[in-house]
Amino acid sequence: MPSRPKARPAPAADVLARLHVAYPGADCSLDHADAFQLLISTILSAQCTDSRVNGVTPALFRRFPTPAAMAGAGGDLEELIRSTGFFNAKAKSIRGACRAIVETHGGLVPRTMEELHALPGVGRKTANVVLGNAFGAPGGVVVDTHVGRIATRLKWTTNTDPVKVEKDLCKLLPRERWNITSHILIFHGRRICFARKPACDKCGISGVCPSAFRAEKIGRKPARERRLPVVA
């Protein structure tokens, strides 16, 4: 079998541009009408698919259309979000964030990283989603499992901590590309650059990817060690 040609490195911005051509419709996949809805949807998306969240939020926002309404939600909040998983913890975060929005920000979702990050249950990833997609002012690149995995495979980062990966990507790419970067890489991760068995033969950037055709074990979380039960 002939050896595959060695990938030729390319600037990150050029690689991203090629991926954008492949995914011209890359965008936020969480349905939302405003910053409040996007904030809640992003909290719900933890350990849950966006499609599942989108199936839950129409009824949720009809029942609780404002931060004030959601801050005072009773047990029906948990019932409405149950199918997203970890619903008790998510409900706690949602109530806490909404109370802070009402009490500290006059009922409006704050527009800075510091203020968003200070809301209960809101980390940098969630804050960046809201800043980039609701306000058009990203504080950084959103780093989820897809973004982290692909950035590692492209050798844009050697870090595994999401905050450090974010800093590496922000240094590589201009600010005006930060928001779209996450959407493009997420699209690519869901369609081609899978965690297991990436489809390198169908990938439009395999010629510039240093991990092409050997990427399966790169950028993935290590398998958990299975412990045998102790027999007395």
N, C-alpha and C positions, 0 to 999 in steps of 0.2 A: 504494500500500500504506500503510495507516495506521501512524503511528509508535507504538511500544510505550510504555506508560506508564513514567515514570522510577521507578526503585526507590526505596523509602523506607528510609533507614538504620534499623537496629534494634540494640539492645545485643547484644554477642556472646553472652551467656548466653541471650537469647531466641532467637536464631538457632539456637544449639546445641540448645535444647529442642525446637524445631520439627523439626530433623533427627533427634533422638532418637525422636520420635513416628514418623517415617518408617522408622527402623531400630531397633525395640525390641530386637532380638536382637544388636545390635552387641557384639562381644566379641573376645577374642584368638583368632585363627584357627589358631594353632600348637598342635597337640595336645601335652599335657604332663600329667604326674602330680605333679610337684613342681618346686621351684626349679632343681634341677640339670638336669632335662630341658628346662625352658624356656630356661635359659641356653644349652645346647648347640644347641637348635633355633633360637634367635635368631641365634647365630653362623652357622649354616648358611643362614639365610634371606637373607644378603647376596647381592644379585644373583641371587636365586632365588625362585620362587614358594612361597608357604606350602604349597600342595597338594603340590608336589614334595618339600618337606622332610617333610611328614607321611607321604609314601610311603616315605621312607628311615628315619625314626627308630625305628619298631617293631623292625626287625632290629638297628639300631645299639644300642638300649638293652638288647636281649636279650643281645647280645654283650658290652657294656660297661655294666653296670647301675649303677656307682658312679663317683664322681670318681677313686678310687684305681685302679679297673680301666681307666678311659679314659686316665689319666695314663701308664700303662705300655703302651698299645696299640702293636702293631706295624703292619706295612704293611696289615693287613686294615682298619684304620681308613680309610685313603685309598680302598680299594676300596668300602667300604660307603657312603661319602659322595660318590663320584665324580660321580654324576649331578647333584649340586647346583651343580657348577661351582667353579672355583678351589679344588679339593679339597686341593691341597698346602698352600696358605696357610691354609685353614680347619683342616686337620688340625694344623698347627703351632700355631695359636691355641688349639685345643681342648686339645691336650696341655699347653701352657704354662699355660692357665687351670686345668686340673684339677690339675696339679702344685702350683700356688700354693694352691689350695683345700685340698689334702691337707697341704702343708707349713706353711702359715701359718694356716689356719682350721679345722684339725682335721677336715677332710673335709666341712665344711658350707659351702654357698654363703653368702658374707657378705651382710649386710642393710643396708649403707649405700652411698651413692653413691661415696664416696671409696674404699672397699675394693673395690667391684665394678669401678670405673673403673681401679683399679691392676692388675687381672688382665690378663694378655697377651691382646690381641685384643679387649678389651671397651671400647667407647666409651660415650658418654653415652646414645645411643639404646638399645643393648643393656641397659645398666644400668637405664634407666627402664622398659623392658619387664619386666624381672625384678622390680624394686621394686614396680611398679604391679600386676602380675598374679599374682605368686607371693606377695608379702608384703602387698599392699594398702596400700602406703605409697609412692606415686610421688614421685620427686625432681623431676619436671617432666613436661612433655608430650612424648610420643614424636613426633619430627618425621621422617617419611619423605617420599618425593616427593609422595604424595597430600596429606598434611597441609600441607606447604610450599606446594604449588600452590593449594589451596583457601583457605588463610589469606591468600595474596596476593590472590586474586580477591575475597575478602570485605573486603579492606583492613584486615585485622587486623594486618598487618605490612607493612613496606616492605623488609625484609631478605631476603637469600637464604641467608645462612649459617645452617645448622640450629640452632646454639647460640643465635644472636641471635633467630631465629624462636621458639624455645622460650621464651626470656625474655619476648618480647612476649606470647605466649599465656598464660604464667603470670601476667602482670600483668592481663590481661583477664578471666581466669576464676578462680573460687574453687578452692582446692586439692582439694576433694572431687570436682571435675569434671575434674581433669587427666587421669586415666587413661581415663575414658570418652570424653573429647574425641578422642583419637587414634583409637579404634575407630570412632566415629561418622564422622569425616572420612575415614578409610580406606574404610569402607563406601560413603560418598557418592562418593568418587573412583573406586571400582571399578564403580559402577553408573550414575552420572549425570554427574558432573563430570570427564569424561575429559580427558586432556591434549590430545588432538586431538578436535575436534568434540564439545564438551560438549553434553549434551542439555538445554539450558536450557528448552526447551518442555515438558519433563517434570519439571522441578525444582520441588519444593515451596517453595523459598525464593527463586525468581527475583524475586519482588516486593520483596525486601529486599537482593538482591545487587547491589552497584554495578557488577559486571562482566557482568551478565546479558545474553545475546544478543550479546556481543562479547568473550567470554572466551577464545576459542581461542588467542590469542597472549599471554595474560596468565598469568604464573606458570609458564611453560614454560622449560626451558633453551634458550638460543640455539643455533641450528643450527650445527654445526661447519663451518668454512670448508673447502671442497674445493679442494685444490691440484692444479693440472695438473702432470703429470710434466715434468721438465726435459729438453729434447732437446739433446744436445751438438751 
